């Protein structure tokens, strides 16, 4: 009798352990459900956001959603106000989820909170709501602190360890850009970078002509400038073209975050010897998978939950180390491109 009780107890413990393991496993959302979703980038008309849409459309087709996936966005000139208006409209239309690359800072938080209260989920990607209000979670392309260190290291390498460099950013309200720049400033406080001097941060608002002129303005203002660091795919191309057009590539190097297809010529001619990026197709794909799982109830959006995202594997919701009280899903990794690997990546 004692032996039977022992076996029963062992079986119970094993069942309990198996139950615990099952709870810890990544969940997979059931395909074929109706999810009406909006992919809302900072604005339309630039390749990275088109690539993100391609990834989201891939995921929607793979999951067999019977709902509609819309790709809409404002113009660059009206980005912040346009995003707020479009999120409001999506809420009125009772969309299930809006996937937002935020370009309105905390200005959009009240609108996001109103959307959630009305039943429209808000998942951010690429650029979060800084205070996290109204956001279910943020799908982060890479760890923001690591981007800061990478930018500091690329500036250090291209400046030969000493000298002046400047940042050409997107818009003053772009949460991702601001976080990366602050992380870079934190890295620059290290002893390694003591002879490297950040002299200015300027904004081209992710418009080619404005970014081009800002880059030229930096060169005029700082005659000893060695590097322009542009953590924006529009800005880095514009800055590299400006240096090429002015015959300054030997004197002022350009780096930052760029698409290999747009940067290959500038890498090969020495204007932009190093830059970094991640896959925007994968970012859109992961964001849709996460949003679909949230809307269909496979996940609740709580810290510790794990879900599967098709070909990309499983991911976990975690606390965002850069935004107290906010949550993120971390994609990663990024790649550093040089003349040795940029051509293969550009194809």
C-alpha positions in Angstrom: 0.0 0.0 0.0 2.8 2.4 0.9 4.5 1.5 -2.4 1.4 2.4 -4.3 1.0 5.7 -2.4 4.7 6.5 -3.2 4.1 5.8 -6.9 1.0 8.0 -6.8 2.8 10.8 -5.1 5.7 10.6 -7.7 3.2 10.6 -10.5 1.5 13.7 -9.0 4.8 15.5 -8.7 5.7 14.6 -12.3 2.4 15.9 -13.5 2.9 19.1 -11.6 6.3 19.5 -13.1 5.0 18.9 -16.5 2.2 21.4 -15.9 4.8 24.0 -14.9 6.8 23.3 -18.0 3.8 23.6 -20.2 3.0 27.0 -18.7 6.5 28.2 -19.5 6.3 27.1 -23.1 5.8 29.6 -25.9 2.1 29.8 -27.0 1.1 29.7 -30.7 -1.9 31.7 -31.8 -4.6 29.8 -33.7 -4.5 30.8 -37.3 -7.5 31.8 -39.4 -9.0 34.4 -37.0 -10.3 37.8 -37.8 -7.8 40.5 -36.9 -8.3 44.0 -38.4 -5.0 45.8 -38.1 -3.4 49.0 -39.1 0.4 49.3 -39.6 1.1 53.0 -38.9 4.7 54.1 -39.6 6.1 57.5 -38.8 5.2 58.5 -42.3 5.0 57.0 -45.8 7.6 57.1 -48.6 10.8 55.6 -47.2 12.1 52.1 -47.9 12.5 50.8 -44.3 8.8 51.3 -43.6 7.8 49.7 -46.9 10.0 46.7 -45.9 8.2 46.5 -42.5 4.9 46.4 -44.3 6.2 43.6 -46.5 7.1 41.6 -43.4 3.7 42.3 -41.7 1.8 41.3 -44.9 3.9 38.1 -45.0 2.9 37.3 -41.4 -0.8 38.1 -42.0 -0.9 35.7 -45.0 1.0 33.0 -43.0 -1.5 33.3 -40.2 -4.5 33.3 -42.5 -6.1 36.3 -40.9 -9.6 36.8 -42.2 -9.4 40.5 -41.3 -7.8 43.3 -43.1 -4.3 44.7 -42.7 -4.0 48.4 -43.7 -0.7 50.3 -44.3 -1.4 54.0 -43.8 0.7 56.9 -42.6 1.0 60.7 -42.6 3.3 62.9 -44.7 6.7 63.8 -43.2 5.6 67.4 -42.8 2.5 66.4 -40.7 3.9 63.3 -39.0 3.1 63.9 -35.3 -0.4 65.4 -35.8 -1.1 63.0 -38.6 -0.3 60.0 -36.5 -2.6 61.2 -33.7 -5.4 61.8 -36.1 -4.9 58.3 -37.8 -4.9 56.5 -34.4 -8.1 58.4 -33.4 -9.7 57.3 -36.7 -8.6 53.7 -36.3 -10.2 53.7 -32.9 -13.5 55.1 -34.2 -13.4 52.4 -36.9 -13.0 49.8 -34.1 -9.8 48.4 -35.6 -8.6 45.5 -33.4 -5.0 46.8 -33.3 -2.8 49.7 -34.4 0.9 48.9 -34.8 2.6 52.3 -34.3 6.1 53.5 -35.1 5.7 56.6 -32.9 7.0 60.0 -34.1 4.9 62.1 -31.7 6.7 61.6 -28.4 4.4 61.5 -25.4 1.9 63.7 -27.3 0.3 60.5 -28.6 -0.1 58.8 -25.2 -3.6 60.2 -24.4 -4.8 59.1 -27.8 -3.3 55.6 -27.3 -4.9 55.3 -23.9 -8.3 56.3 -25.4 -7.8 53.6 -28.1 -7.1 50.9 -25.5 -10.2 52.0 -23.5 -12.3 51.7 -26.6 -11.0 48.2 -27.4 -8.3 49.0 -30.0 -4.9 47.6 -28.9 -1.8 49.7 -29.5 1.5 47.8 -30.1 4.5 50.0 -30.9 7.4 49.0 -33.0 10.6 50.7 -34.2 9.9 53.8 -32.0 7.9 53.5 -28.7 5.8 55.9 -26.7 8.5 57.3 -24.3 6.4 57.0 -21.1 4.8 53.8 -22.2 1.2 55.1 -21.6 -1.4 53.5 -23.8 1.0 50.9 -25.2 0.4 47.2 -24.8 4.1 46.6 -25.4 6.9 47.7 -27.7 8.5 45.5 -30.3 12.1 46.7 -30.1 14.4 46.1 -33.1 17.5 45.8 -30.9 18.4 46.8 -27.3 18.6 50.6 -27.4 21.5 50.8 -25.0 23.6 48.5 -27.3 22.8 50.9 -30.3 24.4 53.7 -28.3 27.5 51.7 -27.7 27.8 50.7 -31.3 27.4 54.3 -32.5 30.1 55.4 -30.0 32.4 52.7 -31.2 31.9 53.5 -34.9 32.5 57.2 -34.2 35.7 56.2 -32.3 37.0 54.0 -35.0 36.3 56.5 -37.8 37.8 59.4 -35.9 40.9 57.5 -35.0 40.0 57.6 -31.3 40.1 61.4 -31.0 38.4 64.5 -32.4 35.1 66.1 -33.1 31.9 64.4 -34.3 28.3 65.4 -34.6 24.9 63.7 -34.8 22.4 64.2 -37.6 19.1 62.8 -36.3 15.6 62.5 -37.5 13.0 64.6 -35.7 13.2 66.0 -32.1 10.2 63.9 -31.0 11.4 60.5 -32.4 11.6 58.4 -29.2 13.9 55.8 -30.7 16.4 58.4 -32.0 16.4 60.2 -28.7 17.0 57.1 -26.7 19.8 56.0 -29.0 21.5 59.4 -28.7 21.2 59.4 -24.9 22.6 55.8 -24.8 25.5 57.0 -27.0 26.2 59.9 -24.7 26.3 57.5 -21.8 28.8 55.3 -23.6 30.9 58.3 -24.4 31.4 58.9 -20.6 33.7 55.9 -20.6 37.5 56.3 -20.4 37.9 54.8 -23.9 36.2 57.8 -25.5 37.8 60.6 -23.5 39.4 62.2 -26.6 36.2 62.0 -28.6 34.0 65.1 -28.5 30.3 65.3 -29.5 30.0 68.9 -30.7 26.3 69.0 -31.9 23.0 67.2 -32.5 21.0 68.5 -35.4 17.7 67.3 -37.0 16.9 66.7 -40.7 13.3 65.5 -39.9 13.9 62.4 -42.1 13.7 64.5 -45.2 16.5 64.1 -47.8 17.0 67.7 -48.8 16.8 69.0 -45.2 19.2 66.3 -44.0 21.6 67.1 -46.8 21.7 70.8 -45.9 22.1 70.0 -42.2 25.1 67.9 -43.0 26.7 70.7 -45.0 25.9 73.1 -42.2 27.7 70.9 -39.7 30.8 70.9 -41.9 30.7 74.7 -42.2 30.2 75.2 -38.5 32.8 72.8 -37.3 35.9 72.9 -39.7 37.6 70.1 -37.6 34.7 67.7 -37.8 35.8 64.1 -38.4 32.5 62.1 -38.3 28.8 62.7 -38.9 26.8 60.0 -37.1 23.3 59.7 -38.5 21.1 57.1 -36.8 18.4 57.4 -39.5 18.3 55.7 -42.9 17.3 58.9 -44.6 19.9 61.1 -42.8 22.8 58.8 -43.4 22.2 58.6 -47.2 21.8 62.4 -47.4 24.9 63.0 -45.3 27.0 60.6 -47.4 25.8 62.2 -50.6 26.6 65.7 -49.2 30.2 64.6 -48.4 30.6 63.0 -51.7 29.2 66.0 -53.7 31.6 68.3 -51.8 34.6 66.1 -52.1 34.9 65.7 -48.4 34.8 61.9 -47.9 38.5 61.8 -47.0 38.0 64.5 -44.3 34.6 63.7 -42.9 33.3 60.2 -42.6 29.7 59.3 -42.3 28.2 56.5 -40.2 25.0 55.5 -38.3 22.1 53.4 -39.3 21.4 52.7 -43.0 20.0 50.2 -45.5 22.7 48.3 -47.3 20.9 48.7 -50.7 21.0 52.5 -50.2 24.5 52.7 -48.8 26.6 50.3 -50.9 28.1 52.9 -53.1 29.1 55.1 -50.2 30.7 52.2 -48.4 32.7 51.2 -51.4 33.9 54.7 -52.1 35.0 55.4 -48.5 32.4 58.0 -47.6 30.7 55.7 -45.1 33.1 53.0 -44.1 30.9 51.6 -41.3 27.2 51.6 -40.5 24.7 49.3 -38.9 21.1 48.1 -39.2 18.7 45.2 -38.6 16.0 43.7 -40.9 12.9 45.9 -41.2 11.1 43.0 -42.9 11.7 40.9 -39.8 10.6 43.7 -37.6 7.2 44.1 -39.4 6.8 40.3 -39.4 7.4 40.0 -35.7 5.2 42.9 -34.9 2.3 41.4 -36.7 2.7 38.0 -35.1 2.9 39.6 -31.6 -0.2 41.8 -32.4 -2.2 38.9 -33.7 -1.4 36.8 -30.6 -2.5 39.7 -28.4 -5.8 40.5 -30.2 -6.8 36.8 -30.4 -6.1 36.2 -26.7 -3.2 33.8 -27.1 -1.3 36.3 -24.9 -2.4 39.1 -22.6 0.6 41.3 -23.0 2.0 40.5 -19.6 5.7 40.3 -18.6 7.0 36.7 -18.8 4.6 35.5 -21.5 6.2 33.8 -24.5 4.8 33.4 -28.0 5.9 31.9 -31.3 6.4 34.1 -34.4 6.6 31.7 -37.3 9.9 31.5 -39.0 11.6 33.7 -36.4 11.0 31.4 -33.4 9.8 32.3 -29.9 9.9 35.6 -28.1 9.2 36.8 -24.5 7.6 39.9 -23.2 9.9 41.6 -20.7 10.2 44.8 -18.8 11.8 47.5 -20.9 15.0 48.5 -19.2 15.0 51.9 -20.7 11.4 52.8 -19.8 10.3 52.0 -16.2 6.9 50.4 -16.1 6.8 49.7 -19.9 7.2 46.4 -21.6 9.0 45.2 -24.7 9.6 42.3 -27.0 13.3 42.3 -28.1 14.0 41.2 -31.7 17.7 41.6 -32.5 20.4 41.3 -33.7 21.8 44.2 -35.7 24.7 43.9 -38.2 27.6 46.2 -38.8 28.3 46.7 -42.5 31.6 47.5 -44.2 32.9 47.3 -47.8 33.5 43.6 -47.0 29.8 42.6 -46.5 27.6 45.4 -47.8 27.4 44.2 -51.4 26.1 40.8 -50.4 23.5 42.4 -48.1 22.4 44.9 -50.7 21.3 42.2 -53.2 
